[in-house]
């Protein structure tokens, strides 16, 4: 019996299978038979023909194996830098990290330095010149605009009733359509000067009438005479200023570009150098004064220059100027209080202690000295002065920033400072008085001394001590008396 061939169609390729009329071999015996045939037969085995779902599963397994191989190769060839970047940054959790917060605050406080070169406006225009369209509006050419007639006078008799836009016959308001303007095209407005009005009377020609001709000649003569007078006046001023040579009627025209200005500046500098104006420049030949702010990378150059100009001209914010006024008031109050206490303390110590004990006082003894009755008597004046200072402090705190505001002044605190601040001055004055204790004051000297004062006709006194005679003038006697009473020199 002849075998028959049956065609099986799959999803991908059709195949033909040979069907034998004999019984089919076992499924488990077919792989063994294939292996024995492969071992004993030298000819290569033809490719296995799969049909139906087996073909689909085989293709899917092959594709999965290829994708796995490509994935392994891609993971092996991935750079270390990419792996580091993937592991460095974490996914967003909804909360900002403390490092990112600190970095953002620092960047907001201290702006990063600018990079790149600063380009001028001319350089930017050269790199990207503006593009001007040749069409204005809706299809109107520039040539047509230039060739359009210019109205010098209104056709209706008044510009108030003259329509701004040309009118068309039969056009109604509801026929008007709005068109969105095109902003990508430069809006250029072209201007055209009106033609000059030609006078019918020639200005150069003289009038035909003799009288008019005479008047015109006299007018020209007066004009020339006035011009000569002005020229003589200018020449006299030039001679007084030492300017020699002819004087041009027209000065040098103003430069029209950067090169012209640079040449003009160079000419002025060269003339000034030749005339010796740079010989008396302040700080010539000396190093320039530098400041710490000039090398601060966080301060722009323009800001530094403006701050330096403001400082050199003595300008300051209002609270800085008011701070100087407050300092002056505080220093005046403390100096007056200090001088008053020094005089009072010296007078009190001189009255309470004899000269033998007075020169033995120490600095701590003077610091411990108190005079409550005097402070009670002066309390009203001190409180009034402190209130005025506190009013200045209140105004200053209203204008000054928070970091430089000041506390109020207290009377008791200022008085407590006096004892320590004025003690050295009081001790020094007492020591000077001890050195001048031998000056005659109209009384006896120290213990064990015998003195006698004798008056003279010239107003001087003579003090005798154990037969020693010394002549003292009246002025020195008055000076010693003031030093004894008030503690100050006359």
ABEGO torsion letter per residue (X at the ends): XBBBBBBBBBAABBBBBBBBABBBBBAAAAAAAAAAAAAABABBBBBBBBBEAAAAAAAAAAAAAAAAAAAAAAAAABBAAAAAAAAABBBBAGBBBAAAAAAAAAAAABBBBBBEBBBBAAAAAAABBBBBBABBEBGBBAAAAAABBBBABBAAGBAAABBABBBBBGBBAAABBBBBBBAABBBBBBBBBBBBBBBABBAABBBABAAAAAAAAAAAAAAAAAAAAAAAAAAAAAAAAGBBEBBBABBBBBBABAAAAAAAAAAAAAAAAAAGAAAABBGBGBBBBBBAAAABAABBAAAAAAAAAAAAAGBBBAAAAAAAAAAAAAAAAAAAAAAAAAAAAAAAAAAABBAAAAAABBAAAAAABBBAAAAAAAAAAAAAAAAAAAAAAAAAAAABBAAABBBBBBAAAAAAAAAAAAAAAAAAAAAAAAAAAABBAGBBBBBGBBBBBBBBAAGBBBBBBGGBBBBBBAAAAAAAAAAAAAGBBX
